[in-house]
Amino acid sequence: MKTHTFVTILLVTCTLRATIAFAASPADRLLKQPEAWFRTHECEEILDNVLSWQSAHGDWPKNKDTTKAKYSGDRNRLEGTFDNGATTGELRLLAKAFSVTGNEHYQAAFLKGLGHILAAQYENGGWPQYFPLSKNYHRHITFNDGTMIRIMEFLRDVASDADFTFVDPARRHVAAAAVQKGVDCILQCQVV
C-alpha cells in the first residue's frame, strides 16, 4: 500500500511539474492584450522590464516573471535558457510590440534572441536547453520538456507568419531551414 501511495504521489507531482513547465509564460499571456495596449505607458514599462532580463547572449532565464520588475542583479550573471518556456515568450512579445510601435529597441532585442536560437542549433538539428553549452544534461536534446517543439513552433512562425514580416527574408529562410532540420532530428531520434 505504501508503494502504491508513493507512486501515485510521484505521478501527480510529475504531472503538475510538467503542466507548470508547459504553461504559458507571463510574457506569452500578454500577447492576448489588444493592439492599443501596446502603445500604453504600462506596456512600455513592462517591456523595459523584459529587456532588462535579456542575457548578453540574447536569451532569458527560466522560472522568472521577466515582465514584473526590472532585473537588478549583475547582468553578467544572467543565465538564459530555452527550457521551461523561457525566451520564446519574450521574443513573441517583443515582436508584437515592435510591429505595433516600431520601437527599434524591441526589434534589436528580438533579432539578437532569434540569432541566438539559430546559433544554438546542433548540426543534427536539435537544440540544447542552454547555450553556450554547459557540462551537465542541459547540453542534451530533451523532448520531455517541450523545448524542441516550442523552439520549432516559434521558428515556424518567424518563417511564415505575418506577425514577423519585419524579419528580413534571409533570416526567415534560415528559420524555415532550422525547422526542417529539427523535424529531421526528431525523426532520426525515433526508436523503431
Residue pairs with C-beta under 8 A, 6 or more apart in sequence:
18 144
18 145
21 83
21 84
21 85
21 145
21 146
22 85
22 145
22 146
23 85
24 85
24 89
25 66
25 85
25 86
25 89
25 90
26 65
26 66
26 67
26 68
26 89
27 50
27 66
27 67
27 89
27 90
27 92
27 93
28 85
28 89
28 92
28 93
30 43
30 46
30 67
30 93
31 92
31 93
31 96
33 43
35 100
37 43
38 96
38 97
38 100
38 101
39 100
39 101
43 97
46 67
47 93
47 94
47 97
47 103
47 106
48 70
49 66
49 67
49 68
49 69
49 70
49 71
50 60
50 66
50 67
50 90
50 93
50 94
51 105
51 106
51 109
52 70
52 71
53 60
53 61
53 64
53 66
53 70
53 71
53 78
53 90
54 60
54 78
54 80
54 90
54 109
54 112
54 113
55 61
55 75
55 78
55 79
55 80
56 75
56 76
56 78
57 80
57 116
57 131
57 132
58 80
58 109
58 112
58 113
58 114
58 115
58 116
58 117
59 80
59 81
59 82
59 86
59 87
59 113
59 116
59 117
59 131
60 66
60 80
60 81
60 86
60 87
60 90
60 113
61 78
61 79
61 80
61 81
61 86
62 81
62 83
62 84
62 85
62 86
63 84
63 86
64 86
66 90
67 93
71 78
79 130
80 86
80 87
80 116
80 130
81 87
81 129
81 130
81 138
82 88
82 117
82 120
82 127
82 128
82 129
82 130
82 131
82 147
82 150
82 151
83 129
83 130
83 138
83 142
83 145
83 147
84 145
85 146
85 150
87 113
87 116
87 117
88 150
88 151
88 153
88 154
90 113
91 110
91 113
91 114
91 117
91 154
92 154
92 157
94 106
94 107
94 109
94 110
94 113
95 106
95 110
95 163
95 164
95 166
96 163
97 103
97 106
98 104
98 106
98 107
98 110
98 166
99 163
99 166
107 166
111 167
111 171
114 158
114 167
114 171
114 175
116 131
117 127
117 151
117 154
117 155
117 178
118 155
118 171
118 174
118 175
118 178
119 131
120 127
120 128
120 131
121 127
121 178
121 181
121 182
122 128
122 141
122 185
124 181
124 185
124 188
125 178
125 181
125 182
125 183
125 184
125 185
125 186
125 188
126 141
126 148
126 182
126 185
126 189
127 141
127 147
127 148
127 151
127 182
128 138
128 139
128 140
128 141
129 137
129 138
129 139
129 140
129 142
129 145
129 147
130 138
130 139
133 139
141 148
141 185
141 189
142 148
143 149
143 186
143 189
148 182
148 185
148 186
151 182
152 178
152 179
152 182
152 183
155 175
155 176
155 178
155 179
155 182
156 175
156 176
156 179
157 163
157 164
158 164
158 167
158 171
158 172
158 175
159 172
159 173
159 175
159 176
159 179
160 172
160 176
164 172
167 175
